Amino acid sequence: MKKLIAIILTLMLGFSLGGCGGGQQTDDLAKQSGQPTIDIRDMDGLYDFVNAEVYQMSREDFDMGFKIFFMDVTGNGNEDAVMFNDLDWSTNIEIVIVNGDQYKIIKTDLQVQKYKNEFEMQDGFLKVLQASGGTGIYWEVMSLLKYDNGRMVTVLEYLEIESRESPVAEWYSEHTAQITGTLSNFDYVLTKDDNGEKSVERWHYTYNKDTLSFDEKNIDDAEQNTQHSESVNTSDV
């Protein structure tokens, strides 16, 4: 009976040691492949990293001032932290990712704005809606960012979405934009009312992955050129 118990205990110990070794091996493989072994949502770890590498601040200021959005910016299936310091509008939006067992900062060239800083992954882009203004002035813009080889590239910057201006009682301006299509291939219509003078601008935006930028085409000019060409061909006949 004692021998049977000893055999059972030996087998259990072997399984236990094997499990520990397997866990260590899994962690080692994760580190080698760059897969995260720490949690991006660990606020203690994020604070320690940001305080050491980005901004020196108290934990209270970090908890109160930093706005953090979790989403897969790099497209590797893991969450990243898009963050900004709402206590300091002179700073830029930053992105923190986890590479194995380390945090890494990815900087952007977009500055924090006063009224709105909202983020969403859409059609492969990090879509950023921002708003700011002052006395009698309000404007909202959209920027698109793309992750490319360890960096964030602003491929479309500050496209006007809405604006209102009335700095004096005798003058006002209101602009509103409408976007149709995917973010990589869309029509953009901007309706303007500048102190009663109304106009409409129509553009088409196509993303060029080779240049990491957008090709812009004025739809009205393109239509006029097409009509002119058709007119010339008709007169030739």
C-alpha positions in Angstrom: 0.0 0.0 0.0 2.8 2.3 1.0 4.6 1.5 -2.3 1.4 2.4 -4.3 1.1 5.7 -2.5 4.7 6.5 -3.1 4.3 5.7 -6.8 1.2 8.0 -7.0 3.0 10.9 -5.3 6.0 10.5 -7.6 3.8 10.7 -10.7 1.9 13.7 -9.3 5.2 15.5 -8.6 6.4 14.7 -12.2 3.3 16.1 -13.7 3.6 19.2 -11.5 7.2 19.8 -12.5 6.3 19.2 -16.2 3.5 21.8 -16.0 5.9 24.4 -14.5 8.5 23.8 -17.1 5.8 24.0 -19.8 4.7 27.4 -18.5 8.2 28.7 -18.5 8.7 27.4 -22.0 5.5 29.1 -23.1 6.7 32.5 -21.6 10.1 32.1 -23.3 8.5 31.4 -26.7 6.1 34.4 -26.2 9.1 36.7 -25.5 10.9 35.4 -28.6 7.9 35.9 -30.8 7.1 39.4 -29.4 3.8 38.3 -28.1 2.9 40.2 -24.9 3.6 38.6 -21.5 2.4 41.6 -19.6 -1.1 43.2 -19.6 -1.5 46.5 -21.5 -4.4 47.3 -19.1 -2.2 47.0 -16.0 -2.4 50.7 -14.8 0.6 50.3 -12.4 2.8 49.1 -15.2 1.6 51.8 -17.6 2.1 54.5 -15.0 5.7 53.3 -14.2 6.5 53.3 -17.9 4.9 56.6 -18.8 6.5 58.3 -15.8 9.9 57.0 -16.7 9.8 57.4 -20.5 7.2 60.0 -21.4 6.2 62.5 -18.7 7.3 62.7 -15.1 4.2 63.1 -13.0 2.5 61.9 -9.8 0.3 58.8 -9.9 -2.6 61.1 -9.0 -2.0 63.3 -12.0 -1.7 60.2 -14.2 -5.0 58.8 -12.9 -6.8 62.1 -13.2 -5.3 63.6 -16.3 -4.5 60.7 -18.7 -7.2 59.5 -21.0 -6.5 56.0 -22.3 -8.3 54.1 -25.1 -7.5 50.4 -25.7 -7.6 49.1 -29.3 -5.4 47.1 -31.8 -3.5 49.9 -33.5 -0.7 47.8 -34.9 -2.9 45.1 -36.4 -1.2 42.2 -34.6 -4.3 41.0 -32.8 -3.3 42.5 -29.4 -4.6 45.6 -27.7 -2.5 48.8 -27.6 -3.0 51.9 -25.4 -3.8 55.2 -27.2 -3.4 57.9 -24.6 -3.0 61.7 -24.1 -2.5 64.0 -21.2 -5.7 66.1 -20.9 -4.0 68.3 -18.3 -1.5 69.6 -20.9 -2.8 70.6 -24.3 0.7 71.4 -25.6 1.6 67.7 -25.6 1.0 65.1 -28.3 -1.1 61.9 -28.5 1.0 58.9 -27.7 0.6 55.1 -28.2 2.0 52.5 -26.0 2.3 48.9 -27.1 3.6 45.7 -25.5 6.5 43.9 -27.1 7.1 40.6 -25.2 7.8 41.6 -21.6 8.4 45.3 -22.4 6.4 48.5 -23.1 7.3 50.6 -26.1 6.2 54.1 -26.9 5.1 55.1 -30.4 4.9 58.8 -30.9 2.5 60.7 -33.1 2.7 64.3 -34.5 -0.9 65.1 -33.5 -1.2 67.6 -30.6 -3.9 67.3 -27.9 -6.9 69.5 -28.6 -9.1 71.4 -26.1 -12.7 70.1 -26.6 -12.4 66.7 -28.2 -9.9 63.8 -28.7 -11.7 60.7 -29.9 -10.2 57.5 -31.4 -11.5 54.6 -33.4 -10.0 51.9 -35.6 -11.8 52.0 -38.9 -10.9 50.5 -42.3 -7.4 49.8 -41.1 -6.8 53.4 -40.0 -6.6 55.0 -36.6 -9.3 57.6 -37.0 -8.9 60.7 -34.8 -11.6 63.3 -34.3 -10.5 66.5 -32.6 -12.1 69.8 -31.7 -10.9 73.1 -30.4 -11.6 76.8 -30.6 -11.9 80.0 -28.7 -14.2 83.0 -28.3 -16.7 82.8 -31.1 -14.8 80.0 -32.9 -15.3 76.3 -33.0 -13.7 73.7 -35.3 -13.7 69.9 -35.6 -11.3 68.0 -37.8 -10.5 64.4 -38.7 -7.0 62.9 -39.0 -6.1 59.4 -40.2 -3.0 57.5 -39.0 -1.5 54.3 -40.2 1.0 52.0 -38.4 4.0 51.2 -40.6 7.2 49.4 -39.6 7.2 50.5 -35.9 6.0 54.0 -36.5 2.7 55.9 -36.7 2.3 57.9 -39.9 -0.3 60.7 -40.2 -1.6 59.9 -43.7 -4.3 62.5 -43.6 -4.1 65.5 -41.3 -6.9 67.9 -40.0 -9.6 67.4 -42.6 -12.3 69.8 -41.8 -15.5 68.2 -40.5 -17.3 71.2 -38.9 -16.6 74.8 -38.1 -18.4 77.8 -36.7 -17.1 81.4 -36.5 -18.7 84.5 -35.3 -15.9 86.7 -33.9 -18.0 89.8 -34.4 -21.8 90.4 -34.5 -21.8 91.5 -38.2 -20.1 88.3 -39.5 -20.4 84.6 -39.3 -19.3 81.4 -41.0 -20.6 77.8 -40.8 -19.0 74.8 -42.5 -20.2 71.2 -42.4 -18.8 68.2 -44.2 -20.2 64.9 -45.3 -18.1 61.8 -46.0 -19.4 58.8 -48.0 -17.5 55.6 -48.7 -14.7 53.8 -46.9 -11.9 55.7 -45.3 -9.5 54.5 -48.0 -11.7 55.7 -50.8 -14.3 58.3 -50.0 -16.1 61.4 -51.4 -15.9 64.5 -49.3 -18.5 67.3 -49.6 -18.0 70.6 -47.7 -21.0 72.9 -47.5 -20.0 76.5 -46.7 -22.1 79.5 -45.5 -19.8 82.5 -45.2 -21.9 85.4 -44.0 -24.7 84.4 -46.3 -22.6 83.5 -49.3 -23.1 79.8 -49.8 -20.9 77.4 -51.7 -20.1 73.6 -52.0 -16.8 71.9 -52.5 -16.6 68.3 -53.6 -13.5 66.2 -53.4 -12.5 62.5 -53.8 -9.8 61.0 -51.6 -8.0 57.8 -52.4 -5.4 56.2 -50.2 -2.1 55.5 -51.8 -0.3 52.7 -49.8 2.9 53.2 -51.6 3.3 56.9 -50.6 1.4 56.5 -47.3 -0.8 59.5 -48.2 -4.0 60.4 -50.0 -4.5 61.4 -53.6 -7.0 64.3 -53.8 -9.2 65.1 -56.8 -11.6 67.9 -57.2 -14.9 66.3 -58.4 -16.3 69.5 -59.9 -13.1 70.1 -61.9 -13.1 66.4 -63.1 -16.8 66.7 -64.2 -16.2 69.9 -66.0 -13.2 68.4 -67.9 -15.3 65.4 -68.8 -18.2 67.6 -70.1 -15.7 69.7 -72.0 -14.1 66.7 -73.6 -17.5 65.3 -74.6 -18.5 68.6 -76.1 -15.3 68.8 -78.1 -15.9 65.2 -79.4 -19.5 66.0 -80.4 -18.5 69.1 -82.3 -15.8 67.1 -84.2 -18.5 64.7 -85.4 
